[in-house]
Each structure stands twice: as C-alpha cells, then as structure tokens.
Amino acid sequence: MTETGLTQTDRRPTTAGMKGAIAILLIGAGGATGGCVTVNAPDKPIEINLNVKIDQEVVYRLDGEAKSLIQDNPGIF
C-alpha cells in the first residue's frame, strides 16, 4: 500500500499543540478584555420626577341619630 499525505503523522498538528494554541488565544482574549468595566457610585442623589395628580373624594354617611345629635350640639366638634 502506498501512503497518502493524509496518513502521514508528521504533517498533522498534534493535540498538545492545538491545546496550547487555544490556551494562548484564550489568555490573550481575556487579557484584552480584562479591567474595562468600572462601577462608581454617583456623587449626587438620584432624583426621580413623577408627575402624578391624586384626587380624593370622601363620601360619608351618618346615622340619623348621630346626624340629629350633631345638629343639636354644633360645638361638639
């Protein structure tokens, strides 16, 4: 049988060599992106403006006896 270029071991990259190359690429990518993010607290307080209008309507009902008592004695309240 004749050997082809695909079966020769001297031309194929080794597994250790590929792992080393991948490790070097990952370390380089990690070093390039490291330390880019900084988080600082703001100097001034955060202000949130909400334009809200609140209307309240109070409805009350009095017992007839309580109503006559208040009318008879206006100085109670």
C-alpha positions in Angstrom: 0.0 0.0 0.0 1.1 3.5 -0.7 0.9 6.2 1.9 -1.0 9.4 1.2 -0.5 12.8 2.6 -3.4 12.4 4.9 -2.0 9.4 6.8 1.4 10.8 7.5 1.7 11.8 11.1 4.5 14.3 10.6 2.2 16.7 8.7 -0.8 16.6 11.1 -0.9 19.0 14.1 -0.6 17.4 17.4 -3.3 17.5 20.0 -1.0 19.1 22.6 0.0 21.8 20.1 -3.6 22.6 19.3 -4.5 22.8 23.0 -1.5 25.2 23.6 -2.6 27.4 20.7 -6.1 27.6 22.0 -4.9 28.3 25.5 -2.7 31.2 24.2 -5.6 32.6 22.3 -8.0 32.5 25.3 -5.4 34.1 27.6 -4.8 36.9 25.0 -8.6 37.5 24.6 -9.0 37.5 28.4 -6.2 40.0 28.8 -7.6 42.3 26.2 -11.0 42.5 27.8 -9.9 42.5 31.5 -10.3 45.7 33.5 -12.6 47.5 31.1 -15.6 47.8 33.4 -15.7 50.1 36.3 -18.7 50.8 38.6 -18.8 54.0 40.6 -21.5 55.4 43.0 -23.0 58.7 41.8 -21.9 61.9 43.6 -25.4 63.3 43.7 -28.6 61.5 44.8 -30.7 60.0 42.1 -33.8 62.2 41.5 -37.0 60.7 40.0 -39.7 63.1 39.0 -43.2 61.7 38.7 -45.9 63.9 37.5 -48.8 62.4 39.4 -52.1 64.0 40.3 -54.1 62.4 43.1 -57.7 63.4 43.7 -59.6 62.0 46.6 -63.3 62.2 47.2 -64.6 61.4 50.6 -68.2 60.3 51.0 -69.6 59.9 54.4 -72.9 58.8 55.7 -74.2 59.4 59.2 -76.8 57.5 61.1 -79.9 59.6 61.5 -79.5 59.6 65.3 -75.8 60.8 65.0 -76.9 63.5 62.5 -79.5 64.9 64.8 -77.1 64.8 67.7 -74.5 66.9 65.7 -77.2 69.4 64.6 -78.5 69.8 68.2 -75.0 70.2 69.6 -72.8 72.1 67.0 -70.0 72.7 69.5 -69.1 69.0 69.9 -66.6 69.1 67.0 
